[in-house]
Structures are given as C-alpha cells and as structure tokens.
C-alpha cells in the first residue's frame, strides 16, 4: 500500500536528514572563485541564521490538490478510497516536516508519479520509513 510506503518515506527522510555529514573536505588543487582551493575562501554572509523550514500550516493549502492527484490516479490503478485518503495524509505529514520544499513542488506537479518522485523523499528497500508511525 502506497500509504505505508509514503509513511516509511517520511521516516527515511528524517533519518537521512539528521545523519547527513557536514564535514569539510580539503580541496586537492584547483581554485574556486573567492577562495584558494584549500578551504580558505572568503565569505560575505550576514551571519544571520535563516529558518528555511517554512510554516507547516501551509501544507493545508495543498491538501485538495494532493487528494485530487491521488483520486485521478485511483481511477487507473484501482486504488480504494481509503488508500487515496491514506496516501494524501502521508504526503501532508511529510510536507509538515519540510513545508517550503513540498508546498512549492506540489504546486508544480500534475501527476502522482511527479509528486512522489520530485516532491517526496525516496523510499528505502527495507521499508523502515514508517517506523516513526508505530504505536500511533
């Protein structure tokens, strides 16, 4: 069922996001504009931290479009109304963890395939993305 896969996707996104390496890599020659190729570049940032997570409430604004995409897909895939509801709920749940990305992406897509490949995190082979929903 896609609903479980999307839930599992959400868990993987959270795990991968928190495990991402923020290591510096020393250049092996060559230069980049504004730097000397060995990590000694110059910066012009303000030092101000910018919250890029967005407003989770913005996800409510895409709910009808997401549901509509899954309903259109259901006609071809024989998806049940419950599966449509579950899949849409999983997309909205993932949206709440990264509203800026998901909302902007959903506004551009025209199919479930685009929605799932462009807007949502990847599913893993073990299906561990849904572990965050155990016991809920």
Beta strands, then each sheet from edge to edge (+ up, - down):
end
